[in-house]
Amino acid sequence: MTVVEEALAKQKRIDESAKGLVDEHPRLVDLIARGAQLNPLANAITYMRTATDPDPVSYTHGEFIGLVVAAARWYRARGLAETDAVSILLPTCPAMIVAQWGAAYAAVVQPLNLLFSREAIAAQLRAVGARLLLVPPPGTPGGLYEKVAGLDSEIDDLRLVVLPLDGSVSFDGEMLRPADDWREDLDASKRDGDADRVAALYPTGGTTGVPKIARLSNRNMVASSVGSLLGIDYRPKDRTLLALPLFHVGGSFCTCVPALAAGGAIVVLTPTSVRNPAVIANFWRIAAEQRLSIVGVVPTTLSALADVPVAGADLSHLRLVATGASVLPAEIERRFLSVCPVDAVRQIYGMTELAGGVAQVWFDERPRGLAVGKRCPQVEFAIYADGRLLREWPSPVGELMVRAPHVFRGYVDPRQTEKAFHDGWLRTGDLCRVDEDGQVSIIGRIKDLIIRGGHNIDPCAIEDVAMSFPGVALAAAVGAPDAYAGEVPMLFVSAQPGEDLDAAELASFLQERVLEPPAQPKIVAVLAEMPVTPVGKIYKPRLRELAAEKAAGDLLAATCPQAEAEIAAAHDAERGLLLSVKIEGGPAMREQARRALARFPIPIEISAKESGP
């Protein structure tokens, strides 16, 4: 048997194992309860309230599933049906974890992105007809309660419920007690069709600017979690860092659920986790004290941890480090591995619409080049290139298409669902290549491509070179609108701690090393802080807005030097990237500005700038 044949046979065996586990656990709650079935006295959750918490809160598997069932009963007692939505705006803590999985059991859970504005939250609540909105107490860091205060009087049938962040589990001050009869509750509540019931509504990552709401069934969530359980090889003795938020499928179904289903423990490092500077500064000490064996974080966090000395911390328990949400730059991986004693960083490639994993580097395999691994269990690949759907490997570069039991049940808005599929296959929007043995390499996002005068430019060709420049912590290239070429590359960078970056020196460095002339950035900007999503993925929509504002300002300065303008770019749900320009002066001045900016390939709104008092 050849190496390729052995790899394909291995994947087939794992597919069969995954199907068996999925069939045995038709509901997400059944899979979560698996840990308690294995050992109800084993630790399930460890929660550090601060980065130096001397006595973390802990729950056993028996206590945890008992609390999940108690939460489900709390919802039912308040009249919630299995089609009603429970929305959650909480950082990760025991009460939030219990509330989330209890809601998925009794009703439909809608975890909300903590960075959503009040208006965005209200829109999401109305879109799903939310009955409850779970929030932290007033006065807690982040101002989440204050952000949504009063929405219950603006939205019909909505009730705000306060949950604590101190490690206890209560709803509006009513302490929950673990249900001792949780097994009986799970057995009595089983119904035909449970596997296909939509039990969760997840916001998409929002990297296109306007998040959608994905409908996930029990089968979707179970199949994804089982794929992670087998692909990462979660074990009963594992202690897994839960760093990704639970409004993200990576935190939910690549980390939290599979770790618990294996009978292991999840470790939560304060409500803000690795976004807490004190957690980063103390990370290796905490990892040693908590005997972390699996760590999954995004590339930006790996970059931050690479700057923290291990200082003799005992990391002998640490056996696997994984990353996802965006492709891992080689320079960040090199820096991280120079301080962390693991053999490699294993990538997981996923998407909300698949409830998690699409492909991953398996626990017993080494990363290869730019590949992000092989398909997750029960996932099928196809490549759409040159108008054809290809399923033979190796493939040319094209859009990756997938089929799997964990492909979502569509968006809440059915009009958006139609665009997500092609001939029964889910479109990923990623340009990929599949090698002979099934390894998939991400070449770029279709929407991330910079098209300069007909030249398709992969941002990675710029970003990888920029990351090799001394002192660069993060780099991201986007297209800035251009009157002649349509768009041109603009590079944004942020510096490593204690470093100063010179944009002109970096631009010269790139000109020498980015070999394709059209890909050489026309503008280089150094940011004090790179905009990122709540999970740490570089937020390119904001960079595109900054690039559009810069390009518009430069064009007006060159063509209408006498015009004083206020320029703001934002993503509009219907029109995409929209440039709003307010001009001081009369109609003639506005018309001159309109003619200049009309050459940009994005919608422009020109209006009069209001005069001061």
Protein Blocks (a to p, Z undefined) as FASTA:
>chain_A
ZZklmmmmmmmmmmmmmmmmmmmmmbfklmmmmmmmmommbcfbdcdfbfklfbdcdddf
klmmmmmmmmmmmmmmnopafkbccdddddddfklmmmmmmmmmmmccddddfkbcfklm
mmmmmmnopabdcdddehiahilmmmmgoklmmpghiacddddfeopaceehiacdddfk
lmmmmmmmpcehklmpcfbdcddehlnopacdddddfklmmmmmmmmmmmnopafkbccd
dfbcckbfklmmmmmmmmmmnopacddehjklmmlmklmmmmmmmmmmnopabdcddfkl
mmmmmmpcfklpacklpmbdcdehiacdfklmmmmmmmmccfbdcdddddfklopafbdc
dfkbccehjbgbjcdehiacdddeehiacfbdcddddddddddfklcebjfblmlmmmmp
gehiacehiacdddfkopacdfbdfklpcceehiacdfklmmmmmmmpghiabdcddddd
dfklopacdddddddehiacdfklmmmmmmmmmmblklpcfbdcddfbdcddfkopacfk
lmmmmmmmmmmmmmmmmmmmmbccdddddddfklopadddddeddfklmmmmmmmmmmpc
cdcddddddddZZ
